[in-house]
């Protein structure tokens, strides 16, 4: 499983929103500057996050983006699935109609890999990431 640039940058975008959660909306331009990511690319990433309901956008001079739930209630897995789709290492894990599923010995390996990955990403919240970010960057919590 290889996470694309879209997924990696999406996690960084969501981290910025988590770090600023109690301060109101955050402009995409500020996120781009903070994360050193092209604003144009962030525009493409923010759309599915907004459509999914994880992020809300506000227009106007004081506009920007804000998380719709507390950072502790949004997991990395949720964000990655919105941006990347399935986190399965191979398609047959998600395809129960595979004609070889009854006899395929490698299928159990792929399922275990998916379960392990899901276990990791579904147990790390944006709040966890924000806390680690603050620790690594010596920011008061």
DSSP file (Angstrom, degrees, kcal/mol; ACC not computed):
  #  RESIDUE AA STRUCTURE BP1 BP2  ACC     N-H-->O    O-->H-N    N-H-->O    O-->H-N    TCO  KAPPA ALPHA  PHI   PSI    X-CA   Y-CA   Z-CA
    1    1 A X              0   0    0      0, 0.0     2,-0.5     0, 0.0    88,-0.1   0.000 360.0 360.0 360.0 121.9    0.0    0.0    0.0
    2    2 A X        -     0   0    0     87,-0.1     2,-0.4     0, 0.0     0, 0.0  -0.971 360.0-139.6-119.1 122.2    1.5    3.3   -1.1
    3    3 A X        -     0   0    0     -2,-0.5    84,-0.0     1,-0.1    81,-0.0  -0.654  24.3-131.0 -80.6 131.2   -0.2    6.5    0.1
    4    4 A X     >  -     0   0    0     -2,-0.4     4,-2.3     1,-0.1     5,-0.2  -0.169  25.0-101.4 -75.4 171.9   -0.3    9.1   -2.7
    5    5 A X  H  > S+     0   0    0      1,-0.2     4,-3.2     2,-0.2     5,-0.4   0.874 123.7  59.5 -59.0 -38.5    0.8   12.7   -2.4
    6    6 A X  H  > S+     0   0    0      1,-0.2     4,-2.0     2,-0.2    -1,-0.2   0.919 108.1  44.0 -57.7 -45.2   -2.9   13.6   -2.2
    7    7 A X  H  > S+     0   0    0      2,-0.2     4,-1.9     1,-0.2    -2,-0.2   0.917 115.6  47.1 -66.7 -44.2   -3.3   11.5    0.9
    8    8 A X  H  X S+     0   0    0     -4,-2.3     4,-1.7     1,-0.2    -2,-0.2   0.931 116.0  43.6 -64.7 -46.3   -0.1   12.7    2.5
    9    9 A X  H  X S+     0   0    0     -4,-3.2     4,-2.7     1,-0.2    -1,-0.2   0.855 110.1  57.5 -68.4 -33.9   -0.8   16.4    1.9
   10   10 A X  H  X S+     0   0    0     -4,-2.0     4,-2.4    -5,-0.4    -1,-0.2   0.889 105.5  50.0 -62.9 -39.0   -4.4   15.8    3.0
   11   11 A X  H  X S+     0   0    0     -4,-1.9     4,-2.1     2,-0.2    -1,-0.2   0.908 111.7  48.5 -64.6 -41.7   -3.2   14.6    6.3
   12   12 A X  H  X S+     0   0    0     -4,-1.7     4,-2.1     2,-0.2    -2,-0.2   0.892 110.3  51.2 -66.2 -39.4   -1.0   17.7    6.7
   13   13 A X  H  X S+     0   0    0     -4,-2.7     4,-1.9     1,-0.2    -2,-0.2   0.937 111.8  47.0 -60.2 -47.2   -3.9   19.9    5.7
   14   14 A X  H  X S+     0   0    0     -4,-2.4     4,-2.2     1,-0.2    -2,-0.2   0.838 107.8  56.8 -66.6 -32.8   -6.1   18.3    8.3
   15   15 A X  H  X S+     0   0    0     -4,-2.1     4,-2.8     2,-0.2    -1,-0.2   0.930 105.8  50.7 -62.1 -44.9   -3.3   18.6   10.9
   16   16 A X  H  X S+     0   0    0     -4,-2.1     4,-1.5     1,-0.2    -2,-0.2   0.920 110.8  48.3 -58.5 -44.1   -3.2   22.4   10.3
   17   17 A X  H  < S+     0   0    0     -4,-1.9    50,-0.3     1,-0.2    -1,-0.2   0.875 112.0  50.1 -64.7 -36.1   -7.0   22.6   10.8
   18   18 A X  H >< S+     0   0    0     -4,-2.2     3,-1.2     1,-0.2     4,-0.3   0.907 108.1  52.2 -67.6 -41.6   -6.6   20.5   14.0
   19   19 A X  H 3< S+     0   0    0     -4,-2.8    -1,-0.2     1,-0.3     3,-0.2   0.805 118.7  37.0 -64.3 -28.8   -3.9   22.8   15.3
   20   20 A X  T >< S+     0   0    0     -4,-1.5     3,-2.0    -5,-0.2     4,-0.3   0.209  82.3 117.5-105.2  13.4   -6.1   25.8   14.8
   21   21 A X  G X  S+     0   0    0     -3,-1.2     3,-0.9     1,-0.3    -1,-0.1   0.855  77.6  43.9 -54.5 -44.3   -9.4   24.2   15.7
   22   22 A X  G 3  S+     0   0    0     -4,-0.3    -1,-0.3     1,-0.2     3,-0.1   0.440 105.9  65.1 -82.5   1.3  -10.1   26.4   18.7
   23   23 A X  G <  S-     0   0    0     -3,-2.0    -1,-0.2     1,-0.4     2,-0.2   0.356 104.1-116.0-107.2   4.7   -9.1   29.6   16.8
   24   24 A X    <   -     0   0    0     -3,-0.9    -1,-0.4    -4,-0.3    41,-0.1  -0.588  64.2  -2.1  96.1-159.6  -11.8   29.6   14.2
   25   25 A X        -     0   0    0     37,-0.2     2,-0.4    -2,-0.2    41,-0.2  -0.228  57.7-149.9 -71.4 157.9  -11.5   29.3   10.4
   26   26 A X  B     -A   65   0A   0     39,-2.0    39,-2.3    -5,-0.0     2,-0.1  -0.996  15.5-126.1-131.6 127.4   -8.2   29.0    8.6
   27   27 A X     >  -     0   0    0     -2,-0.4     4,-1.8    37,-0.2     3,-0.4  -0.426  17.1-126.9 -72.3 145.6   -7.6   30.3    5.1
   28   28 A X  H  > S+     0   0    0      1,-0.2     4,-2.8     2,-0.2     5,-0.2   0.842 111.4  60.4 -59.8 -34.0   -6.2   27.8    2.6
   29   29 A X  H  > S+     0   0    0      1,-0.2     4,-2.1     2,-0.2    -1,-0.2   0.890 104.5  49.0 -61.4 -39.8   -3.4   30.3    1.9
   30   30 A X  H  > S+     0   0    0     -3,-0.4     4,-2.9     2,-0.2    -2,-0.2   0.892 111.3  48.9 -66.9 -40.3   -2.3   30.1    5.5
   31   31 A X  H  X S+     0   0    0     -4,-1.8     4,-2.9     2,-0.2     5,-0.2   0.928 110.0  51.8 -64.5 -44.2   -2.4   26.3    5.4
   32   32 A X  H  X>S+     0   0    0     -4,-2.8     5,-1.8     1,-0.2     4,-1.0   0.913 113.9  43.6 -58.2 -44.3   -0.3   26.3    2.1
   33   33 A X  H  <5S+     0   0    0     -4,-2.1     3,-0.3     2,-0.2    -2,-0.2   0.941 115.6  47.6 -66.6 -47.8    2.3   28.6    3.8
   34   34 A X  H  <5S+     0   0    0     -4,-2.9    -2,-0.2     1,-0.2    -1,-0.2   0.879 122.8  33.5 -61.6 -40.4    2.3   26.6    7.0
   35   35 A X  H  <5S-     0   0    0     -4,-2.9    -1,-0.2    -5,-0.2    -2,-0.2   0.455 103.9-124.8 -98.2  -2.6    2.7   23.3    5.3
   36   36 A X  T  <5 +     0   0    0     -4,-1.0     2,-0.4    -3,-0.3    -3,-0.2   0.944  64.7 135.6  54.9  52.5    4.7   24.4    2.3
   37   37 A X      < -     0   0    0     -5,-1.8    -1,-0.2    -6,-0.2    -2,-0.1  -0.969  64.7 -94.8-128.5 143.3    2.2   23.0   -0.1
   38   38 A X     >  -     0   0    0     -2,-0.4     4,-2.1     1,-0.1     5,-0.2  -0.321  25.1-139.9 -57.0 132.5    0.9   24.6   -3.3
   39   39 A X  H  > S+     0   0    0      1,-0.2     4,-1.9     2,-0.2    -1,-0.1   0.883 103.5  56.9 -62.3 -37.9   -2.4   26.4   -2.6
   40   40 A X  H  > S+     0   0    0      1,-0.2     4,-1.1     2,-0.2    -1,-0.2   0.899 107.8  47.1 -60.1 -41.0   -3.7   25.2   -6.0
   41   41 A X  H  > S+     0   0    0      1,-0.2     4,-1.5     2,-0.2     3,-0.3   0.894 109.1  54.0 -69.1 -38.9   -3.1   21.6   -4.9
   42   42 A X  H  X S+     0   0    0     -4,-2.1     4,-2.8     1,-0.2    -1,-0.2   0.841 101.1  60.8 -63.2 -32.6   -4.7   22.1   -1.6
   43   43 A X  H  X S+     0   0    0     -4,-1.9     4,-1.0     1,-0.2    -1,-0.2   0.888 105.6  47.5 -60.1 -38.9   -7.8   23.4   -3.4
   44   44 A X  H  X S+     0   0    0     -4,-1.1     4,-0.6    -3,-0.3    -1,-0.2   0.852 114.9  45.9 -70.1 -34.6   -8.1   20.0   -5.1
   45   45 A X  H  X S+     0   0    0     -4,-1.5     4,-1.0     1,-0.2     3,-0.2   0.857 106.5  57.1 -77.7 -36.5   -7.6   18.2   -1.8
   46   46 A X  H  X S+     0   0    0     -4,-2.8     4,-2.3     1,-0.2     5,-0.2   0.815  93.5  70.5 -68.2 -30.0  -10.1   20.2    0.3
   47   47 A X  H  X S+     0   0    0     -4,-1.0     4,-2.9     1,-0.2     5,-0.2   0.933 100.4  41.7 -57.0 -53.4  -13.0   19.6   -2.0
   48   48 A X  H  X S+     0   0    0     -4,-0.6     4,-1.8     1,-0.2    -1,-0.2   0.844 114.4  53.8 -65.2 -29.1  -13.6   15.9   -1.1
   49   49 A X  H  <>S+     0   0    0     -4,-1.0     5,-1.5     2,-0.2     6,-1.5   0.862 112.3  44.1 -70.3 -34.8  -13.0   16.7    2.5
   50   50 A X  H ><5S+     0   0    0     -4,-2.3     3,-1.1     4,-0.2    -2,-0.2   0.921 113.0  50.6 -72.8 -45.5  -15.7   19.3    2.4
   51   51 A X  H 3<5S+     0   0    0     -4,-2.9    -2,-0.2     1,-0.3    -1,-0.2   0.824 107.4  55.0 -62.0 -31.7  -18.1   17.1    0.4
   52   52 A X  T 3<5S-     0   0    0     -4,-1.8    -1,-0.3    -5,-0.2    -2,-0.2   0.654 115.5-116.2 -77.0 -14.7  -17.6   14.3    2.9
   53   53 A X  T < 5S+     0   0    0     -3,-1.1    -3,-0.2    -4,-0.4    -2,-0.1   0.511  87.3 111.0  92.6   4.9  -18.6   16.6    5.8
   54   54 A X  S   <S+     0   0    0     -5,-1.5    14,-2.4    -6,-0.2    15,-0.5   0.795  81.7  35.5 -78.2 -28.2  -15.3   16.5    7.7
   55   55 A X  E     -B   67   0A   0     -6,-1.5     2,-0.4    12,-0.3    -2,-0.3  -0.954  69.3-154.2-128.2 143.1  -14.5   20.2    6.8
   56   56 A X  E     -B   66   0A   0     10,-2.9    10,-1.9    -2,-0.4     2,-0.4  -0.949  12.2-147.3-116.7 139.8  -16.8   23.2    6.5
   57   57 A X  E     -B   65   0A   0     -2,-0.4     2,-0.4     8,-0.2     8,-0.2  -0.832   7.6-164.2-107.7 146.1  -16.0   26.2    4.4
   58   58 A X  E     -B   64   0A   0      6,-2.8     6,-2.0    -2,-0.4     2,-0.2  -0.994  12.1-144.1-126.9 133.9  -17.0   29.8    5.0
   59   59 A X        +     0   0    0     -2,-0.4     3,-0.2     4,-0.2     2,-0.1  -0.482  52.1  50.4 -91.2 163.7  -16.8   32.5    2.4
   60   60 A X  S >  S-     0   0    0      1,-0.2     3,-1.8    -2,-0.2    -2,-0.1  -0.396 101.0 -46.6 105.9-179.2  -15.9   36.1    2.8
   61   61 A X  T 3  S+     0   0    0      1,-0.3    -1,-0.2    -2,-0.1    -2,-0.0   0.849 140.4  37.5 -60.2 -37.7  -13.1   38.2    4.4
   62   62 A X  T 3  S+     0   0    0     -3,-0.2    -1,-0.3     2,-0.1   -37,-0.2   0.194  99.7 121.1 -97.0  15.7  -13.1   36.2    7.6
   63   63 A X    <   +     0   0    0     -3,-1.8     2,-0.3     1,-0.0    -4,-0.2  -0.001  21.5 111.7 -74.0 179.7  -13.8   33.0    5.7
   64   64 A X  E     - B   0  58A   0     -6,-2.0    -6,-2.8   -37,-0.1     2,-0.3  -0.989  61.1 -53.7 151.3-152.1  -11.7   29.8    5.5
   65   65 A X  E     +AB  26  57A   0    -39,-2.3   -39,-2.0    -2,-0.3     2,-0.3  -0.906  39.1 178.0-127.2 151.4  -12.1   26.2    6.6
   66   66 A X  E     - B   0  56A   0    -10,-1.9   -10,-2.9    -2,-0.3     2,-0.1  -0.991  35.8-102.3-148.4 148.6  -12.8   24.5    9.9
   67   67 A X  E     - B   0  55A   0     -2,-0.3   -12,-0.3   -50,-0.3   -13,-0.1  -0.447  21.6-144.8 -67.4 144.5  -13.2   20.9   11.1
   68   68 A X  S    S+     0   0    0    -14,-2.4     2,-0.3    -2,-0.1   -13,-0.1   0.628  83.8  35.0 -87.0 -14.4  -16.8   19.9   11.6
   69   69 A X  S    S-     0   0    0    -15,-0.5     5,-0.1     1,-0.0    -2,-0.0  -0.897 102.0 -82.6-131.2 163.4  -15.9   17.7   14.5
   70   70 A X    >   -     0   0    0     -2,-0.3     3,-2.2     1,-0.1     4,-0.2  -0.341  42.4-115.0 -62.5 147.0  -13.3   17.9   17.3
   71   71 A X  G >  S+     0   0    0      1,-0.3     3,-1.2     2,-0.2    56,-1.2   0.800 115.7  61.7 -55.3 -30.7   -9.9   16.7   16.2
   72   72 A X  G 3  S+     0   0    0      1,-0.2    -1,-0.3    54,-0.2    -2,-0.1   0.695 102.1  53.7 -68.8 -17.1  -10.1   13.8   18.7
   73   73 A X  G <  S+     0   0    0     -3,-2.2     2,-0.5    52,-0.1    -1,-0.2   0.320  95.2  76.1-101.5   6.8  -13.2   12.5   16.8
   74   74 A X    <   -     0   0    0     -3,-1.2    52,-2.2    -4,-0.2    53,-0.3  -0.977  68.0-155.3-120.8 122.6  -11.5   12.3   13.4
   75   75 A X  B  >  -C  125   0B   0     -2,-0.5     4,-1.6    50,-0.2    50,-0.2  -0.583  26.0-122.9 -95.7 159.0   -9.2    9.5   12.6
   76   76 A X  H  > S+     0   0    0     48,-2.5     4,-2.9    45,-0.6     5,-0.2   0.861 113.7  58.9 -62.7 -36.8   -6.4    9.4   10.1
   77   77 A X  H  > S+     0   0    0     44,-2.4     4,-2.5    47,-0.3    -1,-0.2   0.900 102.8  51.6 -60.2 -42.0   -8.1    6.3    8.5
   78   78 A X  H  > S+     0   0    0     43,-0.3     4,-1.6     2,-0.2    -1,-0.2   0.923 112.5  45.5 -61.4 -44.9  -11.2    8.3    7.9
   79   79 A X  H  X S+     0   0    0     -4,-1.6     4,-2.1     1,-0.2     5,-0.2   0.937 113.3  49.5 -64.2 -47.7   -9.3   11.1    6.1
   80   80 A X  H  X>S+     0   0    0     -4,-2.9     4,-3.6     1,-0.2     5,-0.6   0.888 108.6  52.3 -61.9 -40.0   -7.2    8.6    4.1
   81   81 A X  H  X5S+     0   0    0     -4,-2.5     4,-1.2     3,-0.2    -1,-0.2   0.860 109.3  50.4 -66.6 -33.9  -10.2    6.6    2.9
   82   82 A X  H  <5S+     0   0    0     -4,-1.6    -1,-0.2    -5,-0.2    -2,-0.2   0.917 122.6  31.7 -66.4 -42.3  -11.9    9.8    1.7
   83   83 A X  H  <5S+     0   0    0     -4,-2.1    -2,-0.2    -5,-0.1    -3,-0.2   0.808 134.6  25.2 -87.1 -31.5   -8.8   10.9   -0.3
   84   84 A X  H  <5S-     0   0    0     -4,-3.6     2,-0.3     1,-0.3    -3,-0.2   0.649  91.9-139.6-108.6 -20.4   -7.4    7.5   -1.3
   85   85 A X     << +     0   0    0     -4,-1.2    -1,-0.3    -5,-0.6    -2,-0.1  -0.672  67.9  13.1  86.8-151.1  -10.3    5.1   -1.3
   86   86 A X        -     0   0    0     -2,-0.3     5,-0.0     1,-0.1     8,-0.0  -0.234  58.9-149.7 -60.2 144.2   -9.8    1.6    0.0
   87   87 A X        +     0   0    0    -86,-0.0    -1,-0.1    27,-0.0     2,-0.1   0.186  53.4 131.2 -98.7  15.8   -6.7    1.0    2.0
   88   88 A X        -     0   0    0      1,-0.1    23,-0.1     3,-0.1     3,-0.1  -0.438  60.3-136.8 -68.1 140.7   -6.6   -2.7    0.9
   89   89 A X  S    S+     0   0    0     21,-0.4     2,-0.3     1,-0.1    -1,-0.1   0.775  89.2  20.4 -70.4 -24.5   -3.2   -3.8   -0.4
   90   90 A X  S >  S-     0   0    0     20,-0.1     3,-1.2     1,-0.1     4,-0.5  -0.980  79.1-119.2-142.3 153.7   -4.9   -5.7   -3.3
   91   91 A X  G >> S+     0   0    0     -2,-0.3     3,-1.1     1,-0.2     4,-0.7   0.809 103.9  69.6 -63.0 -32.1   -8.3   -5.4   -4.9
   92   92 A X  G 34 S+     0   0    0      1,-0.3    -1,-0.2     2,-0.2     6,-0.2   0.718  87.5  66.1 -66.7 -18.5   -9.4   -9.0   -4.1
   93   93 A X  G <4 S+     0   0    0     -3,-1.2    -1,-0.3     1,-0.2    -2,-0.2   0.886 109.9  37.5 -65.8 -36.7   -9.7   -8.1   -0.4
   94   94 A X  T <4 S+     0   0    0     -3,-1.1     2,-0.8    -4,-0.5    -1,-0.2   0.492 106.0  76.6 -90.4  -5.1  -12.6   -5.8   -1.2
   95   95 A X    ><  +     0   0    0     -4,-0.7     3,-1.6    -3,-0.2    -1,-0.2  -0.797  51.2 176.7-111.7  90.1  -14.0   -8.0   -4.0
   96   96 A X  T 3  S+     0   0    0     -2,-0.8    -1,-0.1     1,-0.3     5,-0.1   0.603  76.2  70.2 -68.8  -8.0  -15.9  -10.9   -2.4
   97   97 A X  T 3   +     0   0    0     -3,-0.1    -1,-0.3     4,-0.0     2,-0.1   0.364  65.3 132.7 -89.5   6.2  -16.9  -12.1   -5.8
   98   98 A X    X   -     0   0    0     -3,-1.6     3,-1.3    -6,-0.2     4,-0.3  -0.379  56.0-141.9 -59.5 128.2  -13.4  -13.2   -6.7
   99   99 A X  T 3  S+     0   0    0      1,-0.3     3,-0.3     2,-0.1    -1,-0.2   0.691  98.9  49.6 -67.7 -17.1  -13.6  -16.7   -8.2
  100  100 A X  T >> S+     0   0    0      1,-0.2     4,-1.9     2,-0.1     3,-1.2   0.415  77.2 102.7 -99.9   1.8  -10.4  -17.8   -6.5
  101  101 A X  T <4 S+     0   0    0     -3,-1.3    -1,-0.2     1,-0.3    -2,-0.1   0.791  78.6  54.2 -61.3 -29.3  -11.3  -16.6   -2.9
  102  102 A X  T 34 S+     0   0    0     -3,-0.3    -1,-0.3    -4,-0.3    -2,-0.1   0.775 122.4  26.7 -74.4 -25.2  -12.1  -20.1   -1.7
  103  103 A X  T <4 S+     0   0    0     -3,-1.2     2,-0.6    -4,-0.1    -2,-0.2   0.483  89.6 112.6-116.0  -5.4   -8.8  -21.6   -2.7
  104  104 A X     <  -     0   0    0     -4,-1.9     4,-0.4     1,-0.2     3,-0.3  -0.591  42.0-170.8 -78.1 116.8   -6.4  -18.6   -2.6
  105  105 A X  S    S+     0   0    0     -2,-0.6     4,-0.5     1,-0.2     3,-0.5   0.765  83.3  57.7 -78.5 -25.1   -3.8  -19.0    0.1
  106  106 A X  S >> S+     0   0    0      1,-0.2     4,-2.1     2,-0.2     3,-0.5   0.709  86.6  79.2 -78.5 -17.8   -2.4  -15.5   -0.2
  107  107 A X  H 3> S+     0   0    0     -3,-0.3     4,-2.5     1,-0.3    -1,-0.2   0.881  89.4  54.4 -57.4 -39.6   -5.8  -13.9    0.4
  108  108 A X  H 3> S+     0   0    0     -3,-0.5     4,-2.0    -4,-0.4    -1,-0.3   0.856 106.9  51.9 -65.3 -32.5   -5.5  -14.4    4.2
  109  109 A X  H <> S+     0   0    0     -3,-0.5     4,-2.3    -4,-0.5    -2,-0.2   0.940 110.4  47.6 -65.9 -46.8   -2.2  -12.6    4.1
  110  110 A X  H  X S+     0   0    0     -4,-2.1     4,-2.3     1,-0.2   -21,-0.4   0.888 111.6  51.1 -62.7 -39.0   -3.7   -9.6    2.3
  111  111 A X  H  X S+     0   0    0     -4,-2.5     4,-2.6     2,-0.2    -1,-0.2   0.907 110.1  48.9 -65.1 -41.1   -6.6   -9.5    4.7
  112  112 A X  H  X S+     0   0    0     -4,-2.0     4,-2.4     2,-0.2    -2,-0.2   0.887 110.2  51.9 -65.2 -38.4   -4.3   -9.5    7.7
  113  113 A X  H  X S+     0   0    0     -4,-2.3     4,-2.4     2,-0.2    -2,-0.2   0.926 111.2  47.1 -62.7 -44.4   -2.3   -6.7    6.1
  114  114 A X  H  X S+     0   0    0     -4,-2.3     4,-3.1     1,-0.2     5,-0.2   0.920 111.8  50.4 -63.6 -44.0   -5.4   -4.7    5.7
  115  115 A X  H  X S+     0   0    0     -4,-2.6     4,-2.4     1,-0.2    -1,-0.2   0.902 111.2  48.8 -61.0 -41.5   -6.6   -5.4    9.2
  116  116 A X  H  X S+     0   0    0     -4,-2.4     4,-1.8     2,-0.2    -1,-0.2   0.925 113.7  45.8 -65.3 -44.6   -3.2   -4.3   10.6
  117  117 A X  H  X S+     0   0    0     -4,-2.4     4,-2.6     2,-0.2     5,-0.3   0.933 113.2  49.8 -63.8 -46.1   -3.2   -1.1    8.6
  118  118 A X  H  X S+     0   0    0     -4,-3.1     4,-2.4     1,-0.2    -2,-0.2   0.906 107.8  55.0 -58.4 -41.8   -6.8   -0.3    9.5
  119  119 A X  H  < S+     0   0    0     -4,-2.4     4,-0.3    -5,-0.2    -1,-0.2   0.890 112.2  43.4 -60.0 -40.1   -5.9   -0.9   13.2
  120  120 A X  H >< S+     0   0    0     -4,-1.8     3,-1.3     1,-0.2    -2,-0.2   0.980 118.8  39.5 -69.8 -56.8   -3.1    1.7   13.0
  121  121 A X  H >< S+     0   0    0     -4,-2.6   -44,-2.4     1,-0.3     3,-0.7   0.759 113.6  54.8 -71.3 -23.8   -4.9    4.4   11.1
  122  122 A X  T 3< S+     0   0    0     -4,-2.4    -1,-0.3    -5,-0.3    -2,-0.2   0.507 107.3  51.7 -85.8  -3.2   -8.2    4.0   12.8
  123  123 A X  T <  S+     0   0    0     -3,-1.3     2,-0.5    -4,-0.3    -1,-0.2   0.180  93.8  79.3-117.5  15.8   -6.6    4.5   16.2
  124  124 A X    <   -     0   0    0     -3,-0.7   -48,-2.5    -4,-0.1   -47,-0.3  -0.987  64.4-165.0-122.3 120.8   -4.7    7.7   15.5
  125  125 A X  B  >  -C   75   0B   0     -2,-0.5     4,-2.1   -50,-0.2   -50,-0.2  -0.519  35.9-109.3 -98.0 168.2   -6.8   10.9   15.7
  126  126 A X  H  > S+     0   0    0    -52,-2.2     4,-2.7   -55,-1.2   -54,-0.2   0.847 122.2  57.3 -62.9 -32.7   -6.0   14.3   14.5
  127  127 A X  H  > S+     0   0    0    -56,-1.2     4,-2.4   -53,-0.3    -1,-0.2   0.898 104.5  51.2 -64.4 -40.1   -5.7   15.3   18.1
  128  128 A X  H  > S+     0   0    0    -57,-0.2     4,-2.3     2,-0.2    -2,-0.2   0.929 112.1  46.7 -60.9 -45.5   -3.0   12.6   18.6
  129  129 A X  H  X S+     0   0    0     -4,-2.1     4,-2.7     1,-0.2    -2,-0.2   0.915 111.2  51.2 -63.3 -42.7   -1.1   14.0   15.6
  130  130 A X  H  X S+     0   0    0     -4,-2.7     4,-2.4     1,-0.2    -1,-0.2   0.899 110.0  50.1 -62.6 -40.4   -1.5   17.6   16.8
  131  131 A X  H  X S+     0   0    0     -4,-2.4     4,-2.1     2,-0.2    -1,-0.2   0.926 112.2  46.7 -63.8 -44.6   -0.1   16.6   20.2
  132  132 A X  H  X S+     0   0    0     -4,-2.3     4,-2.8     2,-0.2     5,-0.2   0.893 110.9  53.2 -64.2 -39.4    2.9   14.9   18.7
  133  133 A X  H  X S+     0   0    0     -4,-2.7     4,-1.9     1,-0.2    -2,-0.2   0.930 109.4  48.3 -60.0 -46.1    3.5   17.8   16.4
  134  134 A X  H  <>S+     0   0    0     -4,-2.4     5,-3.2     1,-0.2    -1,-0.2   0.888 112.5  48.9 -63.8 -39.0    3.5   20.2   19.4
  135  135 A X  H ><5S+     0   0    0     -4,-2.1     3,-1.1     3,-0.2    -2,-0.2   0.933 113.0  46.3 -64.7 -46.3    5.9   17.9   21.2
  136  136 A X  H 3<5S+     0   0    0     -4,-2.8    -1,-0.2     1,-0.3    -2,-0.2   0.781 118.1  42.7 -69.3 -25.9    8.3   17.6   18.3
  137  137 A X  T 3<5S-     0   0    0     -4,-1.9    -1,-0.3    -5,-0.2    -2,-0.2   0.245 110.9-118.6-105.2  12.2    8.2   21.3   17.6
  138  138 A X  T < 5 +     0   0    0     -3,-1.1     2,-0.4     1,-0.2    -3,-0.2   0.891  57.5 156.5  53.1  47.7    8.5   22.3   21.3
  139  139 A X      < -     0   0    0     -5,-3.2    -1,-0.2    -6,-0.1    -2,-0.1  -0.876  49.1-106.5-103.7 135.9    5.1   24.1   21.3
  140  140 A X              0   0    0     -2,-0.4    -5,-0.0     1,-0.2    -1,-0.0  -0.349 360.0 360.0 -60.6 134.2    3.3   24.6   24.6
  141  141 A X              0   0    0     -2,-0.1    -1,-0.2    -7,-0.0    -6,-0.0   0.414 360.0 360.0 -96.4 360.0    0.3   22.3   24.9
